[in-house]
Every structure is written in C-alpha cells, then in structure tokens.
Amino acid sequence: MSELNDHPEGAGGPQSPEPQSVEPHDAPWPDDAAPTGDAAVDSAVEQLAGISSVPVAEHSGIYAEIHDSLLAALDADER
C-alpha cells in the first residue's frame, strides 16, 4: 500500500502547488522560544528544545507530555 505522500512529481493536480524538494534533515528548525513569564508554560516549552534530535516516532509521546503538562497548568490556574 502506498502512503498518501508517495506520489509522482507533478501528480498533484492543477490546483496543487509544486512538490517541495526539502529533505526532512534540511527543513528549518525554529530558534529557541522566548520566555513567556509563566513558569509552567516555560517548562513545557523547554521540552521542545531537543526534539529535533529525537526520532520522529518518539515525537508524539513528547507532544503528549507537553500537552498534559500545559493542561495541568491550566487546571491549576482555575483553582
């Protein structure tokens, strides 16, 4: 079975943009995030700092941890 992203060059149709030739390792990575002033948010965002060196298969777990920590911070704020 082919993946949705596996298509011949130019097979995107008349309204699709031309395929990008950027390899995953060549993709730009954002600079460090500026501090927000909220310790809980800053702590969660810091977890993203090394994500580019982690295998992509592990990203969803990291994002889930960040989501959970941000949700906990929001829940704590409501009390």
mmCIF file of the N, C-alpha and C atoms, coordinates in Angstrom:
data_MODEL
# 
_entry.id   MODEL 
# 
loop_
_atom_site.group_PDB 
_atom_site.id 
_atom_site.type_symbol 
_atom_site.label_atom_id 
_atom_site.label_alt_id 
_atom_site.label_comp_id 
_atom_site.label_asym_id 
_atom_site.label_entity_id 
_atom_site.label_seq_id 
_atom_site.pdbx_PDB_ins_code 
_atom_site.Cartn_x 
_atom_site.Cartn_y 
_atom_site.Cartn_z 
_atom_site.occupancy 
_atom_site.B_iso_or_equiv 
_atom_site.pdbx_formal_charge 
_atom_site.auth_seq_id 
_atom_site.auth_comp_id 
_atom_site.auth_asym_id 
_atom_site.auth_atom_id 
_atom_site.pdbx_PDB_model_num 
ATOM 1   N N  . MET A 1 1  ? 0.847  -1.180 0.000   1.00 0.00 ? 1  MET A N  1 
ATOM 2   C CA . MET A 1 1  ? 0.000  0.000  0.000   1.00 0.00 ? 1  MET A CA 1 
ATOM 3   C C  . MET A 1 1  ? 0.889  1.238  0.000   1.00 0.00 ? 1  MET A C  1 
ATOM 4   N N  . SER A 1 2  ? 0.576  2.184  -0.823  1.00 0.00 ? 2  SER A N  1 
ATOM 5   C CA . SER A 1 2  ? 1.392  3.395  -0.874  1.00 0.00 ? 2  SER A CA 1 
ATOM 6   C C  . SER A 1 2  ? 0.855  4.420  0.109   1.00 0.00 ? 2  SER A C  1 
ATOM 7   N N  . GLU A 1 3  ? 1.756  5.236  0.601   1.00 0.00 ? 3  GLU A N  1 
ATOM 8   C CA . GLU A 1 3  ? 1.399  6.297  1.521   1.00 0.00 ? 3  GLU A CA 1 
ATOM 9   C C  . GLU A 1 3  ? 0.764  7.444  0.740   1.00 0.00 ? 3  GLU A C  1 
ATOM 10  N N  . LEU A 1 4  ? -0.007 8.261  1.434   1.00 0.00 ? 4  LEU A N  1 
ATOM 11  C CA . LEU A 1 4  ? -0.635 9.406  0.786   1.00 0.00 ? 4  LEU A CA 1 
ATOM 12  C C  . LEU A 1 4  ? 0.398  10.377 0.236   1.00 0.00 ? 4  LEU A C  1 
ATOM 13  N N  . ASN A 1 5  ? 1.562  10.430 0.867   1.00 0.00 ? 5  ASN A N  1 
ATOM 14  C CA . ASN A 1 5  ? 2.593  11.368 0.424   1.00 0.00 ? 5  ASN A CA 1 
ATOM 15  C C  . ASN A 1 5  ? 3.429  10.824 -0.720  1.00 0.00 ? 5  ASN A C  1 
ATOM 16  N N  . ASP A 1 6  ? 3.290  9.561  -1.036  1.00 0.00 ? 6  ASP A N  1 
ATOM 17  C CA . ASP A 1 6  ? 4.059  8.956  -2.121  1.00 0.00 ? 6  ASP A CA 1 
ATOM 18  C C  . ASP A 1 6  ? 3.320  9.158  -3.434  1.00 0.00 ? 6  ASP A C  1 
ATOM 19  N N  . HIS A 1 7  ? 3.707  10.177 -4.159  1.00 0.00 ? 7  HIS A N  1 
ATOM 20  C CA . HIS A 1 7  ? 3.084  10.417 -5.456  1.00 0.00 ? 7  HIS A CA 1 
ATOM 21  C C  . HIS A 1 7  ? 4.152  10.895 -6.422  1.00 0.00 ? 7  HIS A C  1 
ATOM 22  N N  . PRO A 1 8  ? 3.967  10.581 -7.696  1.00 0.00 ? 8  PRO A N  1 
ATOM 23  C CA . PRO A 1 8  ? 4.961  11.028 -8.675  1.00 0.00 ? 8  PRO A CA 1 
ATOM 24  C C  . PRO A 1 8  ? 5.014  12.548 -8.743  1.00 0.00 ? 8  PRO A C  1 
ATOM 25  N N  . GLU A 1 9  ? 6.152  13.064 -9.087  1.00 0.00 ? 9  GLU A N  1 
ATOM 26  C CA . GLU A 1 9  ? 6.314  14.514 -9.232  1.00 0.00 ? 9  GLU A CA 1 
ATOM 27  C C  . GLU A 1 9  ? 5.272  15.055 -10.204 1.00 0.00 ? 9  GLU A C  1 
ATOM 28  N N  . GLY A 1 10 ? 4.644  16.150 -9.812  1.00 0.00 ? 10 GLY A N  1 
ATOM 29  C CA . GLY A 1 10 ? 3.696  16.807 -10.695 1.00 0.00 ? 10 GLY A CA 1 
ATOM 30  C C  . GLY A 1 10 ? 2.329  16.158 -10.723 1.00 0.00 ? 10 GLY A C  1 
ATOM 31  N N  . ALA A 1 11 ? 2.084  15.110 -9.929  1.00 0.00 ? 11 ALA A N  1 
ATOM 32  C CA . ALA A 1 11 ? 0.800  14.426 -9.953  1.00 0.00 ? 11 ALA A CA 1 
ATOM 33  C C  . ALA A 1 11 ? -0.194 15.051 -8.985  1.00 0.00 ? 11 ALA A C  1 
ATOM 34  N N  . GLY A 1 12 ? 0.078  16.247 -8.544  1.00 0.00 ? 12 GLY A N  1 
ATOM 35  C CA . GLY A 1 12 ? -0.772 16.883 -7.551  1.00 0.00 ? 12 GLY A CA 1 
ATOM 36  C C  . GLY A 1 12 ? -2.035 17.484 -8.106  1.00 0.00 ? 12 GLY A C  1 
ATOM 37  N N  . GLY A 1 13 ? -2.165 17.592 -9.393  1.00 0.00 ? 13 GLY A N  1 
ATOM 38  C CA . GLY A 1 13 ? -3.362 18.169 -9.966  1.00 0.00 ? 13 GLY A CA 1 
ATOM 39  C C  . GLY A 1 13 ? -3.153 19.639 -10.300 1.00 0.00 ? 13 GLY A C  1 
ATOM 40  N N  . PRO A 1 14 ? -4.121 20.230 -10.979 1.00 0.00 ? 14 PRO A N  1 
ATOM 41  C CA . PRO A 1 14 ? -3.954 21.603 -11.467 1.00 0.00 ? 14 PRO A CA 1 
ATOM 42  C C  . PRO A 1 14 ? -3.897 22.664 -10.369 1.00 0.00 ? 14 PRO A C  1 
ATOM 43  N N  . GLN A 1 15 ? -4.536 22.445 -9.225  1.00 0.00 ? 15 GLN A N  1 
ATOM 44  C CA . GLN A 1 15 ? -4.543 23.466 -8.190  1.00 0.00 ? 15 GLN A CA 1 
ATOM 45  C C  . GLN A 1 15 ? -3.545 23.189 -7.077  1.00 0.00 ? 15 GLN A C  1 
ATOM 46  N N  . SER A 1 16 ? -2.847 22.083 -7.140  1.00 0.00 ? 16 SER A N  1 
ATOM 47  C CA . SER A 1 16 ? -1.877 21.751 -6.103  1.00 0.00 ? 16 SER A CA 1 
ATOM 48  C C  . SER A 1 16 ? -0.566 22.462 -6.371  1.00 0.00 ? 16 SER A C  1 
ATOM 49  N N  . PRO A 1 17 ? 0.103  22.926 -5.313  1.00 0.00 ? 17 PRO A N  1 
ATOM 50  C CA . PRO A 1 17 ? 1.414  23.560 -5.512  1.00 0.00 ? 17 PRO A CA 1 
ATOM 51  C C  . PRO A 1 17 ? 2.437  22.514 -5.950  1.00 0.00 ? 17 PRO A C  1 
ATOM 52  N N  . GLU A 1 18 ? 3.493  22.987 -6.548  1.00 0.00 ? 18 GLU A N  1 
ATOM 53  C CA . GLU A 1 18 ? 4.570  22.093 -6.957  1.00 0.00 ? 18 GLU A CA 1 
ATOM 54  C C  . GLU A 1 18 ? 5.141  21.419 -5.718  1.00 0.00 ? 18 GLU A C  1 
ATOM 55  N N  . PRO A 1 19 ? 5.541  20.157 -5.823  1.00 0.00 ? 19 PRO A N  1 
ATOM 56  C CA . PRO A 1 19 ? 6.123  19.475 -4.659  1.00 0.00 ? 19 PRO A CA 1 
ATOM 57  C C  . PRO A 1 19 ? 7.400  20.153 -4.200  1.00 0.00 ? 19 PRO A C  1 
ATOM 58  N N  . GLN A 1 20 ? 7.586  20.189 -2.893  1.00 0.00 ? 20 GLN A N  1 
ATOM 59  C CA . GLN A 1 20 ? 8.786  20.766 -2.311  1.00 0.00 ? 20 GLN A CA 1 
ATOM 60  C C  . GLN A 1 20 ? 9.906  19.744 -2.376  1.00 0.00 ? 20 GLN A C  1 
ATOM 61  N N  . SER A 1 21 ? 11.127 20.200 -2.535  1.00 0.00 ? 21 SER A N  1 
ATOM 62  C CA . SER A 1 21 ? 12.256 19.282 -2.582  1.00 0.00 ? 21 SER A CA 1 
ATOM 63  C C  . SER A 1 21 ? 13.084 19.387 -1.302  1.00 0.00 ? 21 SER A C  1 
ATOM 64  N N  . VAL A 1 22 ? 12.460 19.776 -0.203  1.00 0.00 ? 22 VAL A N  1 
ATOM 65  C CA . VAL A 1 22 ? 13.162 19.905 1.066   1.00 0.00 ? 22 VAL A CA 1 
ATOM 66  C C  . VAL A 1 22 ? 13.186 18.543 1.746   1.00 0.00 ? 22 VAL A C  1 
ATOM 67  N N  . GLU A 1 23 ? 14.363 18.059 2.047   1.00 0.00 ? 23 GLU A N  1 
ATOM 68  C CA . GLU A 1 23 ? 14.509 16.812 2.780   1.00 0.00 ? 23 GLU A CA 1 
ATOM 69  C C  . GLU A 1 23 ? 14.263 17.099 4.251   1.00 0.00 ? 23 GLU A C  1 
ATOM 70  N N  . PRO A 1 24 ? 13.772 16.110 5.015   1.00 0.00 ? 24 PRO A N  1 
ATOM 71  C CA . PRO A 1 24 ? 13.490 16.355 6.440   1.00 0.00 ? 24 PRO A CA 1 
ATOM 72  C C  . PRO A 1 24 ? 14.675 16.922 7.207   1.00 0.00 ? 24 PRO A C  1 
ATOM 73  N N  . HIS A 1 25 ? 15.879 16.467 6.918   1.00 0.00 ? 25 HIS A N  1 
ATOM 74  C CA . HIS A 1 25 ? 17.038 16.967 7.649   1.00 0.00 ? 25 HIS A CA 1 
ATOM 75  C C  . HIS A 1 25 ? 17.449 18.366 7.203   1.00 0.00 ? 25 HIS A C  1 
ATOM 76  N N  . ASP A 1 26 ? 16.912 18.822 6.078   1.00 0.00 ? 26 ASP A N  1 
ATOM 77  C CA . ASP A 1 26 ? 17.210 20.173 5.590   1.00 0.00 ? 26 ASP A CA 1 
ATOM 78  C C  . ASP A 1 26 ? 16.157 21.185 6.013   1.00 0.00 ? 26 ASP A C  1 
ATOM 79  N N  . ALA A 1 27 ? 15.077 20.704 6.602   1.00 0.00 ? 27 ALA A N  1 
ATOM 80  C CA . ALA A 1 27 ? 13.994 21.600 6.978   1.00 0.00 ? 27 ALA A CA 1 
ATOM 81  C C  . ALA A 1 27 ? 14.463 22.545 8.086   1.00 0.00 ? 27 ALA A C  1 
ATOM 82  N N  . PRO A 1 28 ? 14.054 23.811 8.011   1.00 0.00 ? 28 PRO A N  1 
ATOM 83  C CA . PRO A 1 28 ? 14.470 24.762 9.047   1.00 0.00 ? 28 PRO A CA 1 
ATOM 84  C C  . PRO A 1 28 ? 13.835 24.410 10.385  1.00 0.00 ? 28 PRO A C  1 
ATOM 85  N N  . TRP A 1 29 ? 14.544 24.663 11.458  1.00 0.00 ? 29 TRP A N  1 
ATOM 86  C CA . TRP A 1 29 ? 14.029 24.435 12.808  1.00 0.00 ? 29 TRP A CA 1 
ATOM 87  C C  . TRP A 1 29 ? 13.979 25.782 13.504  1.00 0.00 ? 29 TRP A C  1 
ATOM 88  N N  . PRO A 1 30 ? 12.880 26.096 14.186  1.00 0.00 ? 30 PRO A N  1 
ATOM 89  C CA . PRO A 1 30 ? 12.770 27.420 14.828  1.00 0.00 ? 30 PRO A CA 1 
ATOM 90  C C  . PRO A 1 30 ? 13.819 27.625 15.915  1.00 0.00 ? 30 PRO A C  1 
ATOM 91  N N  . ASP A 1 31 ? 14.163 28.870 16.104  1.00 0.00 ? 31 ASP A N  1 
ATOM 92  C CA . ASP A 1 31 ? 15.079 29.228 17.185  1.00 0.00 ? 31 ASP A CA 1 
ATOM 93  C C  . ASP A 1 31 ? 14.403 28.972 18.519  1.00 0.00 ? 31 ASP A C  1 
ATOM 94  N N  . ASP A 1 32 ? 15.179 29.086 19.580  1.00 0.00 ? 32 ASP A N  1 
ATOM 95  C CA . ASP A 1 32 ? 14.621 28.902 20.917  1.00 0.00 ? 32 ASP A CA 1 
ATOM 96  C C  . ASP A 1 32 ? 13.450 29.854 21.142  1.00 0.00 ? 32 ASP A C  1 
ATOM 97  N N  . ALA A 1 33 ? 12.463 29.356 21.849  1.00 0.00 ? 33 ALA A N  1 
ATOM 98  C CA . ALA A 1 33 ? 11.283 30.167 22.148  1.00 0.00 ? 33 ALA A CA 1 
ATOM 99  C C  . ALA A 1 33 ? 11.614 31.187 23.227  1.00 0.00 ? 33 ALA A C  1 
ATOM 100 N N  . ALA A 1 34 ? 11.003 32.332 23.119  1.00 0.00 ? 34 ALA A N  1 
ATOM 101 C CA . ALA A 1 34 ? 11.176 33.378 24.131  1.00 0.00 ? 34 ALA A CA 1 
ATOM 102 C C  . ALA A 1 34 ? 10.400 32.990 25.382  1.00 0.00 ? 34 ALA A C  1 
ATOM 103 N N  . PRO A 1 35 ? 10.934 33.307 26.549  1.00 0.00 ? 35 PRO A N  1 
ATOM 104 C CA . PRO A 1 35 ? 10.213 33.003 27.793  1.00 0.00 ? 35 PRO A CA 1 
ATOM 105 C C  . PRO A 1 35 ? 8.861  33.719 27.823  1.00 0.00 ? 35 PRO A C  1 
ATOM 106 N N  . THR A 1 36 ? 7.876  33.033 28.394  1.00 0.00 ? 36 THR A N  1 
ATOM 107 C CA . THR A 1 36 ? 6.528  33.608 28.473  1.00 0.00 ? 36 THR A CA 1 
ATOM 108 C C  . THR A 1 36 ? 6.294  34.338 29.784  1.00 0.00 ? 36 THR A C  1 
ATOM 109 N N  . GLY A 1 37 ? 7.132  34.031 30.802  1.00 0.00 ? 37 GLY A N  1 
ATOM 110 C CA . GLY A 1 37 ? 6.917  34.610 32.117  1.00 0.00 ? 37 GLY A CA 1 
ATOM 111 C C  . GLY A 1 37 ? 6.080  33.713 33.008  1.00 0.00 ? 37 GLY A C  1 
ATOM 112 N N  . ASP A 1 38 ? 5.520  32.653 32.442  1.00 0.00 ? 38 ASP A N  1 
ATOM 113 C CA . ASP A 1 38 ? 4.754  31.679 33.221  1.00 0.00 ? 38 ASP A CA 1 
ATOM 114 C C  . ASP A 1 38 ? 5.632  30.441 33.359  1.00 0.00 ? 38 ASP A C  1 
ATOM 115 N N  . ALA A 1 39 ? 6.018  30.111 34.589  1.00 0.00 ? 39 ALA A N  1 
ATOM 116 C CA . ALA A 1 39 ? 6.967  29.023 34.826  1.00 0.00 ? 39 ALA A CA 1 
ATOM 117 C C  . ALA A 1 39 ? 6.474  27.688 34.277  1.00 0.00 ? 39 ALA A C  1 
ATOM 118 N N  . ALA A 1 40 ? 5.186  27.401 34.411  1.00 0.00 ? 40 ALA A N  1 
ATOM 119 C CA . ALA A 1 40 ? 4.644  26.125 33.935  1.00 0.00 ? 40 ALA A CA 1 
ATOM 120 C C  . ALA A 1 40 ? 4.707  26.042 32.411  1.00 0.00 ? 40 ALA A C  1 
ATOM 121 N N  . VAL A 1 41 ? 4.366  27.123 31.742  1.00 0.00 ? 41 VAL A N  1 
ATOM 122 C CA . VAL A 1 41 ? 4.408  27.157 30.278  1.00 0.00 ? 41 VAL A CA 1 
ATOM 123 C C  . VAL A 1 41 ? 5.854  27.093 29.795  1.00 0.00 ? 41 VAL A C  1 
ATOM 124 N N  . ASP A 1 42 ? 6.733  27.865 30.413  1.00 0.00 ? 42 ASP A N  1 
ATOM 125 C CA . ASP A 1 42 ? 8.143  27.854 30.012  1.00 0.00 ? 42 ASP A CA 1 
ATOM 126 C C  . ASP A 1 42 ? 8.757  26.470 30.181  1.00 0.00 ? 42 ASP A C  1 
ATOM 127 N N  . SER A 1 43 ? 8.395  25.782 31.254  1.00 0.00 ? 43 SER A N  1 
ATOM 128 C CA . SER A 1 43 ? 8.897  24.437 31.497  1.00 0.00 ? 43 SER A CA 1 
ATOM 129 C C  . SER A 1 43 ? 8.415  23.482 30.401  1.00 0.00 ? 43 SER A C  1 
ATOM 130 N N  . ALA A 1 44 ? 7.163  23.604 30.024  1.00 0.00 ? 44 ALA A N  1 
ATOM 131 C CA . ALA A 1 44 ? 6.608  22.743 28.974  1.00 0.00 ? 44 ALA A CA 1 
ATOM 132 C C  . ALA A 1 44 ? 7.279  23.019 27.631  1.00 0.00 ? 44 ALA A C  1 
ATOM 133 N N  . VAL A 1 45 ? 7.455  24.281 27.297  1.00 0.00 ? 45 VAL A N  1 
ATOM 134 C CA . VAL A 1 45 ? 8.057  24.655 26.018  1.00 0.00 ? 45 VAL A CA 1 
ATOM 135 C C  . VAL A 1 45 ? 9.524  24.229 25.947  1.00 0.00 ? 45 VAL A C  1 
ATOM 136 N N  . GLU A 1 46 ? 10.208 24.229 27.080  1.00 0.00 ? 46 GLU A N  1 
ATOM 137 C CA . GLU A 1 46 ? 11.614 23.803 27.106  1.00 0.00 ? 46 GLU A CA 1 
ATOM 138 C C  . GLU A 1 46 ? 11.776 22.355 26.639  1.00 0.00 ? 46 GLU A C  1 
ATOM 139 N N  . GLN A 1 47 ? 10.734 21.553 26.791  1.00 0.00 ? 47 GLN A N  1 
ATOM 140 C CA . GLN A 1 47 ? 10.785 20.166 26.352  1.00 0.00 ? 47 GLN A CA 1 
ATOM 141 C C  . GLN A 1 47 ? 10.924 20.051 24.836  1.00 0.00 ? 47 GLN A C  1 
ATOM 142 N N  . LEU A 1 48 ? 10.597 21.110 24.120  1.00 0.00 ? 48 LEU A N  1 
ATOM 143 C CA . LEU A 1 48 ? 10.723 21.101 22.660  1.00 0.00 ? 48 LEU A CA 1 
ATOM 144 C C  . LEU A 1 48 ? 12.153 21.349 22.191  1.00 0.00 ? 48 LEU A C  1 
ATOM 145 N N  . ALA A 1 49 ? 13.005 21.837 23.070  1.00 0.00 ? 49 ALA A N  1 
ATOM 146 C CA . ALA A 1 49 ? 14.351 22.246 22.678  1.00 0.00 ? 49 ALA A CA 1 
ATOM 147 C C  . ALA A 1 49 ? 15.140 21.143 21.977  1.00 0.00 ? 49 ALA A C  1 
ATOM 148 N N  . GLY A 1 50 ? 15.056 19.933 22.448  1.00 0.00 ? 50 GLY A N  1 
ATOM 149 C CA . GLY A 1 50 ? 15.850 18.869 21.858  1.00 0.00 ? 50 GLY A CA 1 
ATOM 150 C C  . GLY A 1 50 ? 15.083 17.928 20.956  1.00 0.00 ? 50 GLY A C  1 
ATOM 151 N N  . ILE A 1 51 ? 13.861 18.294 20.612  1.00 0.00 ? 51 ILE A N  1 
ATOM 152 C CA . ILE A 1 51 ? 13.016 17.366 19.859  1.00 0.00 ? 51 ILE A CA 1 
ATOM 153 C C  . ILE A 1 51 ? 13.550 17.081 18.453  1.00 0.00 ? 51 ILE A C  1 
ATOM 154 N N  . SER A 1 52 ? 14.293 17.996 17.880  1.00 0.00 ? 52 SER A N  1 
ATOM 155 C CA . SER A 1 52 ? 14.809 17.753 16.529  1.00 0.00 ? 52 SER A CA 1 
ATOM 156 C C  . SER A 1 52 ? 15.846 16.634 16.508  1.00 0.00 ? 52 SER A C  1 
ATOM 157 N N  . SER A 1 53 ? 16.424 16.295 17.655  1.00 0.00 ? 53 SER A N  1 
ATOM 158 C CA . SER A 1 53 ? 17.409 15.221 17.710  1.00 0.00 ? 53 SER A CA 1 
ATOM 159 C C  . SER A 1 53 ? 16.792 13.882 18.116  1.00 0.00 ? 53 SER A C  1 
ATOM 160 N N  . VAL A 1 54 ? 15.491 13.887 18.392  1.00 0.00 ? 54 VAL A N  1 
ATOM 161 C CA . VAL A 1 54 ? 14.786 12.678 18.800  1.00 0.00 ? 54 VAL A CA 1 
ATOM 162 C C  . VAL A 1 54 ? 14.136 12.055 17.561  1.00 0.00 ? 54 VAL A C  1 
ATOM 163 N N  . PRO A 1 55 ? 14.149 10.727 17.450  1.00 0.00 ? 55 PRO A N  1 
ATOM 164 C CA . PRO A 1 55 ? 13.479 10.095 16.293  1.00 0.00 ? 55 PRO A CA 1 
ATOM 165 C C  . PRO A 1 55 ? 12.015 10.522 16.202  1.00 0.00 ? 55 PRO A C  1 
ATOM 166 N N  . VAL A 1 56 ? 11.541 10.722 14.994  1.00 0.00 ? 56 VAL A N  1 
ATOM 167 C CA . VAL A 1 56 ? 10.179 11.201 14.763  1.00 0.00 ? 56 VAL A CA 1 
ATOM 168 C C  . VAL A 1 56 ? 9.151  10.286 15.417  1.00 0.00 ? 56 VAL A C  1 
ATOM 169 N N  . ALA A 1 57 ? 9.419  9.006  15.455  1.00 0.00 ? 57 ALA A N  1 
ATOM 170 C CA . ALA A 1 57 ? 8.478  8.062  16.066  1.00 0.00 ? 57 ALA A CA 1 
ATOM 171 C C  . ALA A 1 57 ? 8.231  8.377  17.536  1.00 0.00 ? 57 ALA A C  1 
ATOM 172 N N  . GLU A 1 58 ? 9.148  9.078  18.182  1.00 0.00 ? 58 GLU A N  1 
ATOM 173 C CA . GLU A 1 58 ? 9.003  9.419  19.595  1.00 0.00 ? 58 GLU A CA 1 
ATOM 174 C C  . GLU A 1 58 ? 8.383  10.797 19.823  1.00 0.00 ? 58 GLU A C  1 
ATOM 175 N N  . HIS A 1 59 ? 8.176  11.566 18.771  1.00 0.00 ? 59 HIS A N  1 
ATOM 176 C CA . HIS A 1 59 ? 7.637  12.920 18.910  1.00 0.00 ? 59 HIS A CA 1 
ATOM 177 C C  . HIS A 1 59 ? 6.249  12.934 19.537  1.00 0.00 ? 59 HIS A C  1 
ATOM 178 N N  . SER A 1 60 ? 5.388  11.998 19.144  1.00 0.00 ? 60 SER A N  1 
ATOM 179 C CA . SER A 1 60 ? 4.012  12.040 19.660  1.00 0.00 ? 60 SER A CA 1 
ATOM 180 C C  . SER A 1 60 ? 3.991  11.888 21.177  1.00 0.00 ? 60 SER A C  1 
ATOM 181 N N  . GLY A 1 61 ? 4.876  11.076 21.724  1.00 0.00 ? 61 GLY A N  1 
ATOM 182 C CA . GLY A 1 61 ? 4.952  10.929 23.176  1.00 0.00 ? 61 GLY A CA 1 
ATOM 183 C C  . GLY A 1 61 ? 5.382  12.214 23.857  1.00 0.00 ? 61 GLY A C  1 
ATOM 184 N N  . ILE A 1 62 ? 6.340  12.894 23.248  1.00 0.00 ? 62 ILE A N  1 
ATOM 185 C CA . ILE A 1 62 ? 6.815  14.171 23.803  1.00 0.00 ? 62 ILE A CA 1 
ATOM 186 C C  . ILE A 1 62 ? 5.709  15.211 23.736  1.00 0.00 ? 62 ILE A C  1 
ATOM 187 N N  . TYR A 1 63 ? 5.018  15.271 22.586  1.00 0.00 ? 63 TYR A N  1 
ATOM 188 C CA . TYR A 1 63 ? 3.921  16.232 22.458  1.00 0.00 ? 63 TYR A CA 1 
ATOM 189 C C  . TYR A 1 63 ? 2.812  15.925 23.457  1.00 0.00 ? 63 TYR A C  1 
ATOM 190 N N  . ALA A 1 64 ? 2.539  14.655 23.702  1.00 0.00 ? 64 ALA A N  1 
ATOM 191 C CA . ALA A 1 64 ? 1.509  14.276 24.677  1.00 0.00 ? 64 ALA A CA 1 
ATOM 192 C C  . ALA A 1 64 ? 1.910  14.729 26.079  1.00 0.00 ? 64 ALA A C  1 
ATOM 193 N N  . GLU A 1 65 ? 3.181  14.566 26.433  1.00 0.00 ? 65 GLU A N  1 
ATOM 194 C CA . GLU A 1 65 ? 3.659  15.020 27.743  1.00 0.00 ? 65 GLU A CA 1 
ATOM 195 C C  . GLU A 1 65 ? 3.528  16.532 27.880  1.00 0.00 ? 65 GLU A C  1 
ATOM 196 N N  . ILE A 1 66 ? 3.885  17.248 26.820  1.00 0.00 ? 66 ILE A N  1 
ATOM 197 C CA . ILE A 1 66 ? 3.769  18.713 26.842  1.00 0.00 ? 66 ILE A CA 1 
ATOM 198 C C  . ILE A 1 66 ? 2.306  19.111 26.980  1.00 0.00 ? 66 ILE A C  1 
ATOM 199 N N  . HIS A 1 67 ? 1.442  18.473 26.211  1.00 0.00 ? 67 HIS A N  1 
ATOM 200 C CA . HIS A 1 67 ? 0.012  18.768 26.282  1.00 0.00 ? 67 HIS A CA 1 
ATOM 201 C C  . HIS A 1 67 ? -0.510 18.544 27.698  1.00 0.00 ? 67 HIS A C  1 
ATOM 202 N N  . ASP A 1 68 ? -0.141 17.407 28.282  1.00 0.00 ? 68 ASP A N  1 
ATOM 203 C CA . ASP A 1 68 ? -0.611 17.093 29.627  1.00 0.00 ? 68 ASP A CA 1 
ATOM 204 C C  . ASP A 1 68 ? -0.108 18.100 30.658  1.00 0.00 ? 68 ASP A C  1 
ATOM 205 N N  . SER A 1 69 ? 1.146  18.525 30.526  1.00 0.00 ? 69 SER A N  1 
ATOM 206 C CA . SER A 1 69 ? 1.677  19.496 31.489  1.00 0.00 ? 69 SER A CA 1 
ATOM 207 C C  . SER A 1 69 ? 1.006  20.863 31.326  1.00 0.00 ? 69 SER A C  1 
ATOM 208 N N  . LEU A 1 70 ? 0.714  21.253 30.096  1.00 0.00 ? 70 LEU A N  1 
ATOM 209 C CA . LEU A 1 70 ? 0.006  22.525 29.878  1.00 0.00 ? 70 LEU A CA 1 
ATOM 210 C C  . LEU A 1 70 ? -1.430 22.441 30.399  1.00 0.00 ? 70 LEU A C  1 
ATOM 211 N N  . LEU A 1 71 ? -2.066 21.298 30.183  1.00 0.00 ? 71 LEU A N  1 
ATOM 212 C CA . LEU A 1 71 ? -3.429 21.106 30.689  1.00 0.00 ? 71 LEU A CA 1 
ATOM 213 C C  . LEU A 1 71 ? -3.447 21.155 32.208  1.00 0.00 ? 71 LEU A C  1 
ATOM 214 N N  . ALA A 1 72 ? -2.462 20.538 32.848  1.00 0.00 ? 72 ALA A N  1 
ATOM 215 C CA . ALA A 1 72 ? -2.374 20.576 34.308  1.00 0.00 ? 72 ALA A CA 1 
ATOM 216 C C  . ALA A 1 72 ? -2.164 22.006 34.803  1.00 0.00 ? 72 ALA A C  1 
ATOM 217 N N  . ALA A 1 73 ? -1.360 22.784 34.074  1.00 0.00 ? 73 ALA A N  1 
ATOM 218 C CA . ALA A 1 73 ? -1.146 24.175 34.457  1.00 0.00 ? 73 ALA A CA 1 
ATOM 219 C C  . ALA A 1 73 ? -2.434 24.987 34.330  1.00 0.00 ? 73 ALA A C  1 
ATOM 220 N N  . LEU A 1 74 ? -3.192 24.732 33.283  1.00 0.00 ? 74 LEU A N  1 
ATOM 221 C CA . LEU A 1 74 ? -4.475 25.435 33.118  1.00 0.00 ? 74 LEU A CA 1 
ATOM 222 C C  . LEU A 1 74 ? -5.444 25.029 34.225  1.00 0.00 ? 74 LEU A C  1 
ATOM 223 N N  . ASP A 1 75 ? -5.488 23.740 34.537  1.00 0.00 ? 75 ASP A N  1 
ATOM 224 C CA . ASP A 1 75 ? -6.389 23.275 35.599  1.00 0.00 ? 75 ASP A CA 1 
ATOM 225 C C  . ASP A 1 75 ? -6.005 23.882 36.938  1.00 0.00 ? 75 ASP A C  1 
ATOM 226 N N  . ALA A 1 76 ? -4.719 24.013 37.203  1.00 0.00 ? 76 ALA A N  1 
ATOM 227 C CA . ALA A 1 76 ? -4.258 24.596 38.468  1.00 0.00 ? 76 ALA A CA 1 
ATOM 228 C C  . ALA A 1 76 ? -4.613 26.076 38.553  1.00 0.00 ? 76 ALA A C  1 
ATOM 229 N N  . ASP A 1 77 ? -4.608 26.757 37.407  1.00 0.00 ? 77 ASP A N  1 
ATOM 230 C CA . ASP A 1 77 ? -4.946 28.180 37.373  1.00 0.00 ? 77 ASP A CA 1 
ATOM 231 C C  . ASP A 1 77 ? -6.423 28.429 37.736  1.00 0.00 ? 77 ASP A C  1 
ATOM 232 N N  . GLU A 1 78 ? -7.277 27.469 37.452  1.00 0.00 ? 78 GLU A N  1 
ATOM 233 C CA . GLU A 1 78 ? -8.702 27.651 37.706  1.00 0.00 ? 78 GLU A CA 1 
ATOM 234 C C  . GLU A 1 78 ? -9.055 27.550 39.170  1.00 0.00 ? 78 GLU A C  1 
ATOM 235 N N  . ARG A 1 79 ? -8.135 27.052 39.985  1.00 0.00 ? 79 ARG A N  1 
ATOM 236 C CA . ARG A 1 79 ? -8.419 26.863 41.414  1.00 0.00 ? 79 ARG A CA 1 
ATOM 237 C C  . ARG A 1 79 ? -8.065 28.048 42.227  1.00 0.00 ? 79 ARG A C  1 
# 
